[in-house]
């Protein structure tokens, strides 16, 4: 009887340890990185929407810049967040907010408006 109890407790303890190691919670820094990479990937794909080959290459390049192996790896990371709905919501909300700032001409990293175009240099009066 005692041996069965110890086995059951051991199995429960091992399961708890295994589950704690598989936590899907994402740190704030990781969420920010996923969010920025996702937003910029969407932006690049939209820029090259009429050239799917170029869009895929550009998206992979952007995603690799943020430390992911490519678009598929980033999308897997986002898909894994379905187990953590709060982190998924935060990532998607942050990506949407970043894209809205870019659309408004605001640099999302410094939150100040960018000029739409740089005026050409004025000729000097010689």
DRENTORKOL-3810 file (N, C-alpha, C; in nm, 4 decimals):
REM DRENTORKOL-3810
@n.u->0.0822; n.v->-0.1186; n.w->0.0000; ca.u->0.0000; ca.v->0.0000; ca.w->0.0000; c.u->0.0871; c.v->0.1257; c.w->0.0000
@n.u->0.1876; n.v->0.1270; n.w->0.0864; ca.u->0.2776; ca.v->0.2415; ca.w->0.0947; c.u->0.3544; c.v->0.2629; c.w->-0.0350
@n.u->0.3967; n.v->0.1527; n.w->-0.0940; ca.u->0.4717; ca.v->0.1616; ca.w->-0.2190; c.u->0.3851; c.v->0.2226; c.w->-0.3297
@n.u->0.2589; n.v->0.1853; n.w->-0.3358; ca.u->0.1669; ca.v->0.2402; ca.w->-0.4346; c.u->0.1482; c.v->0.3899; c.w->-0.4133
@n.u->0.1397; n.v->0.4308; n.w->-0.2884; ca.u->0.1231; ca.v->0.5722; ca.w->-0.2553; c.u->0.2460; c.v->0.6510; c.w->-0.3001
@n.u->0.3642; n.v->0.5971; n.w->-0.2740; ca.u->0.4877; ca.v->0.6642; ca.w->-0.3147; c.u->0.4968; c.v->0.6756; c.w->-0.4671
@n.u->0.4563; n.v->0.5710; n.w->-0.5371; ca.u->0.4582; ca.v->0.5746; ca.w->-0.6837; c.u->0.3624; c.v->0.6816; c.w->-0.7353
@n.u->0.2445; n.v->0.6867; n.w->-0.6753; ca.u->0.1454; ca.v->0.7859; ca.w->-0.7182; c.u->0.1964; c.v->0.9269; c.w->-0.6919
@n.u->0.2535; n.v->0.9481; n.w->-0.5737; ca.u->0.3083; ca.v->1.0802; ca.w->-0.5409; c.u->0.4253; c.v->1.1155; c.w->-0.6317
@n.u->0.5082; n.v->1.0163; n.w->-0.6627; ca.u->0.6219; ca.v->1.0401; ca.w->-0.7528; c.u->0.5728; c.v->1.0784; c.w->-0.8917
@n.u->0.4708; n.v->1.0090; n.w->-0.9394; ca.u->0.4155; ca.v->1.0396; ca.w->-1.0714; c.u->0.3574; c.v->1.1806; c.w->-1.0736
@n.u->0.2866; n.v->1.2186; n.w->-0.9683; ca.u->0.2287; ca.v->1.3528; ca.w->-0.9600; c.u->0.3390; c.v->1.4579; c.w->-0.9559
@n.u->0.4431; n.v->1.4331; n.w->-0.8770; ca.u->0.5549; ca.v->1.5266; ca.w->-0.8661; c.u->0.6270; c.v->1.5421; c.w->-0.9998
@n.u->0.6525; n.v->1.4310; n.w->-1.0682; ca.u->0.7184; ca.v->1.4379; ca.w->-1.1992; c.u->0.6322; c.v->1.5133; c.w->-1.3002
@n.u->0.5022; n.v->1.4906; n.w->-1.2982; ca.u->0.4128; ca.v->1.5620; ca.w->-1.3893; c.u->0.4146; c.v->1.7113; c.w->-1.3600
@n.u->0.4142; n.v->1.7467; n.w->-1.2315; ca.u->0.4168; ca.v->1.8885; ca.w->-1.1948; c.u->0.5467; c.v->1.9544; c.w->-1.2397
@n.u->0.6572; n.v->1.8846; n.w->-1.2223; ca.u->0.7868; ca.v->1.9387; ca.w->-1.2654; c.u->0.7889; c.v->1.9544; c.w->-1.4172
@n.u->0.7398; n.v->1.8548; n.w->-1.4894; ca.u->0.7381; ca.v->1.8613; ca.w->-1.6360; c.u->0.6499; c.v->1.9758; c.w->-1.6836
@n.u->0.5334; n.v->1.9921; n.w->-1.6221; ca.u->0.4433; ca.v->2.0993; ca.w->-1.6631; c.u->0.4998; c.v->2.2364; c.w->-1.6301
@n.u->0.5696; n.v->2.2502; n.w->-1.5201; ca.u->0.6263; ca.v->2.3806; ca.w->-1.4853; c.u->0.7366; c.v->2.4193; c.w->-1.5830
@n.u->0.8060; n.v->2.3215; n.w->-1.6385; ca.u->0.9092; ca.v->2.3491; ca.w->-1.7371; c.u->0.8530; c.v->2.3835; c.w->-1.8734
@n.u->0.7256; n.v->2.3543; n.w->-1.8956; ca.u->0.6618; ca.v->2.3804; ca.w->-2.0253; c.u->0.5735; c.v->2.5035; c.w->-2.0204
@n.u->0.6046; n.v->2.5954; n.w->-1.9341; ca.u->0.5216; ca.v->2.7145; ca.w->-1.9205; c.u->0.5175; c.v->2.7918; c.w->-2.0510
@n.u->0.3986; n.v->2.8375; n.w->-2.0886; ca.u->0.3843; ca.v->2.9132; ca.w->-2.2123; c.u->0.3885; c.v->3.0628; c.w->-2.1861
@n.u->0.4047; n.v->3.1028; n.w->-2.0612; ca.u->0.4104; ca.v->3.2452; ca.w->-2.0293; c.u->0.5327; c.v->3.3049; c.w->-2.0970
@n.u->0.5131; n.v->3.4217; n.w->-2.1530; ca.u->0.6195; ca.v->3.4879; ca.w->-2.2263; c.u->0.6570; c.v->3.6150; c.w->-2.1512
@n.u->0.7847; n.v->3.6419; n.w->-2.1433; ca.u->0.8297; ca.v->3.7627; ca.w->-2.0743; c.u->0.7884; c.v->3.8860; c.w->-2.1540
@n.u->0.7878; n.v->3.9982; n.w->-2.0875; ca.u->0.7513; ca.v->4.1238; ca.w->-2.1533; c.u->0.8472; c.v->4.1551; c.w->-2.2685
@n.u->0.9746; n.v->4.1282; n.w->-2.2477; ca.u->1.0753; ca.v->4.1530; ca.w->-2.3513; c.u->1.0503; c.v->4.0643; c.w->-2.4741
@n.u->1.0191; n.v->3.9361; n.w->-2.4496; ca.u->0.9903; ca.v->3.8452; ca.w->-2.5606; c.u->0.8638; c.v->3.8864; c.w->-2.6345
@n.u->0.7607; n.v->3.9282; n.w->-2.5599; ca.u->0.6366; ca.v->3.9745; ca.w->-2.6234; c.u->0.6634; c.v->4.0948; c.w->-2.7119
@n.u->0.7444; n.v->4.1875; n.w->-2.6619; ca.u->0.7771; ca.v->4.3073; ca.w->-2.7405; c.u->0.8519; c.v->4.2693; c.w->-2.8673
@n.u->0.9460; n.v->4.1751; n.w->-2.8577; ca.u->1.0238; ca.v->4.1319; ca.w->-2.9736; c.u->0.9339; c.v->4.0643; c.w->-3.0777
@n.u->0.8453; n.v->3.9769; n.w->-3.0326; ca.u->0.7532; ca.v->3.9098; ca.w->-3.1241; c.u->0.6629; c.v->4.0126; c.w->-3.1904
@n.u->0.6140; n.v->4.1067; n.w->-3.1119; ca.u->0.5220; ca.v->4.2080; ca.w->-3.1625; c.u->0.5866; c.v->4.2949; c.w->-3.2696
@n.u->0.7070; n.v->4.3418; n.w->-3.2435; ca.u->0.7775; ca.v->4.4276; ca.w->-3.3401; c.u->0.8091; c.v->4.3479; c.w->-3.4671
@n.u->0.8587; n.v->4.2268; n.w->-3.4499; ca.u->0.8911; ca.v->4.1442; ca.w->-3.5669; c.u->0.7665; c.v->4.1167; c.w->-3.6498
@n.u->0.6557; n.v->4.0859; n.w->-3.5836; ca.u->0.5307; ca.v->4.0562; ca.w->-3.6542; c.u->0.4796; c.v->4.1798; c.w->-3.7285
@n.u->0.4794; n.v->4.2947; n.w->-3.6615; ca.u->0.4313; ca.v->4.4181; ca.w->-3.7243; c.u->0.5154; c.v->4.4531; c.w->-3.8464
@n.u->0.6460; n.v->4.4463; n.w->-3.8324; ca.u->0.7330; ca.v->4.4822; ca.w->-3.9439; c.u->0.7255; c.v->4.3804; c.w->-4.0572
@n.u->0.7044; n.v->4.2535; n.w->-4.0221; ca.u->0.6854; ca.v->4.1519; ca.w->-4.1255; c.u->0.5582; c.v->4.1821; c.w->-4.2057
@n.u->0.4497; n.v->4.2164; n.w->-4.1360; ca.u->0.3251; ca.v->4.2501; ca.w->-4.2054; c.u->0.3425; c.v->4.3730; c.w->-4.2940
@n.u->0.4160; n.v->4.4709; n.w->-4.2440; ca.u->0.4406; ca.v->4.5930; ca.w->-4.3204; c.u->0.5153; c.v->4.5629; c.w->-4.4501
@n.u->0.6207; n.v->4.4838; n.w->-4.4396; ca.u->0.7015; ca.v->4.4491; ca.w->-4.5568; c.u->0.6192; c.v->4.3662; c.w->-4.6559
@n.u->0.5406; n.v->4.2710; n.w->-4.6039; ca.u->0.4586; ca.v->4.1895; ca.w->-4.6933; c.u->0.3551; c.v->4.2755; c.w->-4.7664
@n.u->0.3054; n.v->4.3777; n.w->-4.6981; ca.u->0.2101; ca.v->4.4676; ca.w->-4.7629; c.u->0.2792; c.v->4.5536; c.w->-4.8693
@n.u->0.4011; n.v->4.5971; n.w->-4.8404; ca.u->0.4759; ca.v->4.6796; ca.w->-4.9361; c.u->0.5007; c.v->4.6046; c.w->-5.0670
@n.u->0.5254; n.v->4.4746; n.w->-5.0579; ca.u->0.5574; ca.v->4.3930; ca.w->-5.1753; c.u->0.4437; c.v->4.2959; c.w->-5.2084
@n.u->0.3208; n.v->4.3363; n.w->-5.1814; ca.u->0.2069; ca.v->4.2453; ca.w->-5.1976; c.u->0.1864; c.v->4.1989; c.w->-5.3414
@n.u->0.2405; n.v->4.2695; n.w->-5.4400; ca.u->0.2232; ca.v->4.2291; ca.w->-5.5793; c.u->0.3381; c.v->4.1418; c.w->-5.6300
@n.u->0.4331; n.v->4.1138; n.w->-5.5420; ca.u->0.5474; ca.v->4.0285; ca.w->-5.5780; c.u->0.5699; c.v->3.9320; c.w->-5.4621
@n.u->0.5029; n.v->3.8183; n.w->-5.4667; ca.u->0.5041; ca.v->3.7260; ca.w->-5.3527; c.u->0.6433; c.v->3.6713; c.w->-5.3212
@n.u->0.7250; n.v->3.6510; n.w->-5.4222; ca.u->0.8608; ca.v->3.5994; ca.w->-5.3988; c.u->0.9427; c.v->3.7036; c.w->-5.3227
@n.u->0.9377; n.v->3.8278; n.w->-5.3703; ca.u->1.0119; ca.v->3.9353; ca.w->-5.3031; c.u->0.9559; c.v->3.9590; c.w->-5.1623
@n.u->0.8245; n.v->3.9520; n.w->-5.1485; ca.u->0.7606; ca.v->3.9718; ca.w->-5.0175; c.u->0.8074; c.v->3.8662; c.w->-4.9178
@n.u->0.8140; n.v->3.7412; n.w->-4.9610; ca.u->0.8577; ca.v->3.6324; ca.w->-4.8727; c.u->1.0032; c.v->3.6504; c.w->-4.8312
@n.u->1.0874; n.v->3.6890; n.w->-4.9267; ca.u->1.2301; ca.v->3.7107; ca.w->-4.8947; c.u->1.2473; c.v->3.8280; c.w->-4.7978
@n.u->1.1760; n.v->3.9365; n.w->-4.8247; ca.u->1.1863; ca.v->4.0547; ca.w->-4.7390; c.u->1.1322; c.v->4.0245; c.w->-4.5990
@n.u->1.0229; n.v->3.9510; n.w->-4.5915; ca.u->0.9647; ca.v->3.9158; ca.w->-4.4615; c.u->1.0619; c.v->3.8294; c.w->-4.3823
@n.u->1.1236; n.v->3.7304; n.w->-4.4466; ca.u->1.2219; ca.v->3.6459; ca.w->-4.3781; c.u->1.3404; c.v->3.7284; c.w->-4.3288
@n.u->1.3844; n.v->3.8233; n.w->-4.4108; ca.u->1.4970; ca.v->3.9086; ca.w->-4.3722; c.u->1.4640; c.v->3.9916; c.w->-4.2481
@n.u->1.3445; n.v->4.0497; n.w->-4.2473; ca.u->1.3021; ca.v->4.1311; ca.w->-4.1329; c.u->1.2926; c.v->4.0451; c.w->-4.0079
@n.u->1.2322; n.v->3.9291; n.w->-4.0215; ca.u->1.2120; ca.v->3.8408; ca.w->-3.9065; c.u->1.3468; c.v->3.7913; c.w->-3.8531
@n.u->1.4398; n.v->3.7610; n.w->-3.9421; ca.u->1.5734; ca.v->3.7166; ca.w->-3.8977; c.u->1.6454; c.v->3.8277; c.w->-3.8208
@n.u->1.6199; n.v->3.9515; n.w->-3.8606; ca.u->1.6795; ca.v->4.0650; ca.w->-3.7902; c.u->1.6428; c.v->4.0629; c.w->-3.6417
@n.u->1.5257; n.v->4.0117; n.w->-3.6105; ca.u->1.4797; ca.v->4.0064; ca.w->-3.4718; c.u->1.5107; c.v->3.8735; c.w->-3.4033
@n.u->1.5943; n.v->3.7910; n.w->-3.4662; ca.u->1.6436; ca.v->3.6710; ca.w->-3.4007; c.u->1.5652; c.v->3.5442; c.w->-3.4277
@n.u->1.4757; n.v->3.5458; n.w->-3.5237; ca.u->1.4000; ca.v->3.4250; ca.w->-3.5580; c.u->1.4574; c.v->3.3662; c.w->-3.6862
@n.u->1.4395; n.v->3.2361; n.w->-3.7049; ca.u->1.4950; ca.v->3.1677; ca.w->-3.8213; c.u->1.4268; c.v->3.2035; c.w->-3.9514
@n.u->1.3120; n.v->3.2634; n.w->-3.9443; ca.u->1.2366; ca.v->3.3018; ca.w->-4.0624; c.u->1.0905; c.v->3.3215; c.w->-4.0253
@n.u->1.0103; n.v->3.3489; n.w->-4.1251; ca.u->0.8688; ca.v->3.3766; ca.w->-4.1022; c.u->0.7983; c.v->3.2582; c.w->-4.0357
@n.u->0.8301; n.v->3.1362; n.w->-4.0787; ca.u->0.7644; ca.v->3.0185; ca.w->-4.0213; c.u->0.7928; c.v->3.0060; c.w->-3.8721
@n.u->0.9148; n.v->3.0345; n.w->-3.8308; ca.u->0.9490; ca.v->3.0255; ca.w->-3.6887; c.u->0.8722; c.v->3.1299; c.w->-3.6072
@n.u->0.8622; n.v->3.2510; n.w->-3.6589; ca.u->0.7863; ca.v->3.3551; ca.w->-3.5891; c.u->0.6387; c.v->3.3168; c.w->-3.5797
@n.u->0.5833; n.v->3.2670; n.w->-3.6890; ca.u->0.4420; ca.v->3.2298; ca.w->-3.6883; c.u->0.4161; c.v->3.1131; c.w->-3.5924
@n.u->0.5127; n.v->3.0223; n.w->-3.5794; ca.u->0.4981; ca.v->2.9128; ca.w->-3.4825; c.u->0.4974; c.v->2.9695; c.w->-3.3407
@n.u->0.5836; n.v->3.0671; n.w->-3.3164; ca.u->0.5893; ca.v->3.1313; ca.w->-3.1847; c.u->0.4544; c.v->3.1964; c.w->-3.1527
@n.u->0.3959; n.v->3.2625; n.w->-3.2511; ca.u->0.2656; ca.v->3.3267; ca.w->-3.2306; c.u->0.1578; c.v->3.2204; c.w->-3.2110
@n.u->0.1638; n.v->3.1139; n.w->-3.2886; ca.u->0.0657; ca.v->3.0059; ca.w->-3.2739; c.u->0.0752; c.v->2.9422; c.w->-3.1355
@n.u->0.1975; n.v->2.9283; n.w->-3.0843; ca.u->0.2157; ca.v->2.8718; ca.w->-2.9502; c.u->0.1494; c.v->2.9583; c.w->-2.8427
@n.u->0.1325; n.v->3.0858; n.w->-2.8732; ca.u->0.0699; ca.v->3.1761; ca.w->-2.7768; c.u->-0.0799; c.v->3.1512; c.w->-2.7604
@n.u->-0.1374; n.v->3.0660; n.w->-2.8443; ca.u->-0.2795; ca.v->3.0359; ca.w->-2.8260; c.u->-0.3036; c.v->2.9675; c.w->-2.6920
@n.u->-0.1973; n.v->2.9127; n.w->-2.6330; ca.u->-0.2076; ca.v->2.8530; ca.w->-2.4990; c.u->-0.2019; c.v->2.9594; c.w->-2.3897
@n.u->-0.1665; n.v->3.0801; n.w->-2.4268; ca.u->-0.1570; ca.v->3.1929; ca.w->-2.3320; c.u->-0.2316; c.v->3.3113; c.w->-2.3937
@n.u->-0.3652; n.v->3.3096; n.w->-2.3883; ca.u->-0.4446; ca.v->3.4118; ca.w->-2.4569; c.u->-0.4092; c.v->3.5554; c.w->-2.4187
@n.u->-0.3722; n.v->3.5793; n.w->-2.2957; ca.u->-0.3384; ca.v->3.7159; ca.w->-2.2541; c.u->-0.2130; c.v->3.7647; c.w->-2.3260
@n.u->-0.1102; n.v->3.6808; n.w->-2.3339; ca.u->0.0119; ca.v->3.7199; ca.w->-2.4066; c.u->-0.0165; c.v->3.7371; c.w->-2.5554
@n.u->-0.0998; n.v->3.6500; n.w->-2.6115; ca.u->-0.1355; ca.v->3.6623; ca.w->-2.7526; c.u->-0.2066; c.v->3.7949; c.w->-2.7779
@n.u->-0.3001; n.v->3.8305; n.w->-2.6917; ca.u->-0.3716; ca.v->3.9575; ca.w->-2.7056; c.u->-0.2751; c.v->4.0754; c.w->-2.6976
@n.u->-0.1828; n.v->4.0704; n.w->-2.6024; ca.u->-0.0861; ca.v->4.1794; ca.w->-2.5869; c.u->0.0038; c.v->4.1927; c.w->-2.7096
@n.u->0.0480; n.v->4.0807; n.w->-2.7647; ca.u->0.1339; ca.v->4.0831; ca.w->-2.8837; c.u->0.0590; c.v->4.1437; c.w->-3.0021
@n.u->-0.0630; n.v->4.0962; n.w->-3.0253; ca.u->-0.1395; ca.v->4.1452; ca.w->-3.1404; c.u->-0.1803; c.v->4.2914; c.w->-3.1230
@n.u->-0.2196; n.v->4.3307; n.w->-3.0012; ca.u->-0.2547; ca.v->4.4708; ca.w->-2.9760; c.u->-0.1352; c.v->4.5620; c.w->-2.9974
@n.u->-0.0191; n.v->4.5187; n.w->-2.9501; ca.u->0.1020; ca.v->4.5986; ca.w->-2.9651; c.u->0.1416; c.v->4.6107; c.w->-3.1125
@n.u->0.1295; n.v->4.5016; n.w->-3.1866; ca.u->0.1617; ca.v->4.5059; ca.w->-3.3296; c.u->0.0660; c.v->4.6008; c.w->-3.4018
@n.u->-0.0613; n.v->4.5940; n.w->-3.3684; ca.u->-0.1597; ca.v->4.6828; ca.w->-3.4312; c.u->-0.1291; c.v->4.8286; c.w->-3.3982
@n.u->-0.0958; n.v->4.8562; n.w->-3.2738; ca.u->-0.0641; ca.v->4.9930; ca.w->-3.2311; c.u->0.0590; c.v->5.0444; c.w->-3.3064
@n.u->0.1588; n.v->4.9586; n.w->-3.3219; ca.u->0.2813; ca.v->4.9966; ca.w->-3.3941; c.u->0.2499; c.v->5.0295; c.w->-3.5401
@n.u->0.1688; n.v->4.9468; n.w->-3.6033; ca.u->0.1330; ca.v->4.9706; ca.w->-3.7435; c.u->0.0506; c.v->5.0987; c.w->-3.7589
@n.u->-0.0366; n.v->5.1269; n.w->-3.6638; ca.u->-0.1150; ca.v->5.2512; ca.w->-3.6691; c.u->-0.0246; c.v->5.3733; c.w->-3.6585
@n.u->0.0758; n.v->5.3677; n.w->-3.5710; ca.u->0.1698; ca.v->5.4795; ca.w->-3.5584; c.u->0.2472; c.v->5.4999; c.w->-3.6884
@n.u->0.2910; n.v->5.3903; n.w->-3.7477; ca.u->0.3653; ca.v->5.3998; ca.w->-3.8734; c.u->0.2761; c.v->5.4605; c.w->-3.9811
@n.u->0.1507; n.v->5.4185; n.w->-3.9865; ca.u->0.0571; ca.v->5.4709; ca.w->-4.0846; c.u->0.0355; c.v->5.6209; c.w->-4.0662
@n.u->0.0405; n.v->5.6677; n.w->-3.9426; ca.u->0.0222; ca.v->5.8099; ca.w->-3.9129; c.u->0.1506; c.v->5.8900; c.w->-3.9334
@n.u->0.2590; n.v->5.8220; n.w->-3.9695; ca.u->0.3858; ca.v->5.8908; ca.w->-3.9917; c.u->0.4629; c.v->5.9153; c.w->-3.8639
@n.u->0.4328; n.v->5.8383; n.w->-3.7609; ca.u->0.5017; ca.v->5.8526; ca.w->-3.6330; c.u->0.5982; c.v->5.7356; c.w->-3.6175
@n.u->0.7206; n.v->5.7666; n.w->-3.5814; ca.u->0.8177; ca.v->5.6609; ca.w->-3.5557; c.u->0.7767; c.v->5.5923; c.w->-3.4264
@n.u->0.7391; n.v->5.4639; n.w->-3.4297; ca.u->0.6887; ca.v->5.3976; ca.w->-3.3094; c.u->0.7927; c.v->5.3814; c.w->-3.2000
@n.u->0.9199; n.v->5.3939; n.w->-3.2332; ca.u->1.0229; ca.v->5.3767; ca.w->-3.1313; c.u->1.0490; c.v->5.5043; c.w->-3.0522
@n.u->1.0229; n.v->5.6207; n.w->-3.1130; ca.u->1.0460; ca.v->5.7451; ca.w->-3.0401; c.u->0.9200; c.v->5.8287; c.w->-3.0247
@n.u->0.8122; n.v->5.7846; n.w->-3.0890; ca.u->0.6802; ca.v->5.8467; ca.w->-3.0753; c.u->0.6788; c.v->5.9961; c.w->-3.1081
@n.u->0.7530; n.v->6.0360; n.w->-3.2101; ca.u->0.7450; ca.v->6.1736; ca.w->-3.2585; c.u->0.7180; c.v->6.1694; c.w->-3.4081
@n.u->0.6410; n.v->6.2632; n.w->-3.4605; ca.u->0.6086; ca.v->6.2604; ca.w->-3.6032; c.u->0.7325; c.v->6.2724; c.w->-3.6908
@n.u->0.7333; n.v->6.1977; n.w->-3.7992; ca.u->0.8385; ca.v->6.2074; ca.w->-3.8993; c.u->0.7879; c.v->6.2993; c.w->-4.0098
@n.u->0.8725; n.v->6.3796; n.w->-4.0677; ca.u->0.8253; ca.v->6.4584; ca.w->-4.1820; c.u->0.7941; c.v->6.3647; c.w->-4.2977
@n.u->0.6892; n.v->6.3976; n.w->-4.3730; ca.u->0.6487; ca.v->6.3133; ca.w->-4.4852; c.u->0.7597; c.v->6.3060; c.w->-4.5887
@n.u->0.8230; n.v->6.4172; n.w->-4.6176; ca.u->0.9370; ca.v->6.4189; ca.w->-4.7097; c.u->1.0384; c.v->6.5190; c.w->-4.6566
@n.u->1.1585; n.v->6.4993; n.w->-4.6930; ca.u->1.2626; ca.v->6.5938; ca.w->-4.6560; c.u->1.2689; c.v->6.6996; c.w->-4.7637
@n.u->1.2582; n.v->6.8271; n.w->-4.7260; ca.u->1.2626; ca.v->6.9309; ca.w->-4.8292; c.u->1.4005; c.v->6.9342; c.w->-4.8950
@n.u->1.4032; n.v->6.9622; n.w->-5.0246; ca.u->1.5332; ca.v->6.9666; ca.w->-5.0930; c.u->1.6124; c.v->7.0872; c.w->-5.0425
@n.u->1.7444; n.v->7.0773; n.w->-5.0489; ca.u->1.8270; ca.v->7.1895; ca.w->-5.0058; c.u->1.7981; c.v->7.3119; c.w->-5.0925
@n.u->1.7946; n.v->7.4253; n.w->-5.0297; ca.u->1.7682; ca.v->7.5524; ca.w->-5.1001; c.u->1.8994; c.v->7.6035; c.w->-5.1607
@n.u->1.8916; n.v->7.6554; n.w->-5.2835; ca.u->2.0134; ca.v->7.7091; ca.w->-5.3438; c.u->2.0598; c.v->7.8326; c.w->-5.2671
@n.u->2.1883; n.v->7.8457; n.w->-5.2578; ca.u->2.2445; ca.v->7.9623; ca.w->-5.1893; c.u->2.2533; c.v->8.0779; c.w->-5.2875
@n.u->2.2332; n.v->8.1994; n.w->-5.2400; ca.u->2.2376; ca.v->8.3178; ca.w->-5.3275; c.u->2.3789; c.v->8.3643; c.w->-5.3499
@n.u->2.4375; n.v->8.3250; n.w->-5.4614; ca.u->2.5747; ca.v->8.3670; ca.w->-5.4923; c.u->2.5741; c.v->8.4749; c.w->-5.5919
END
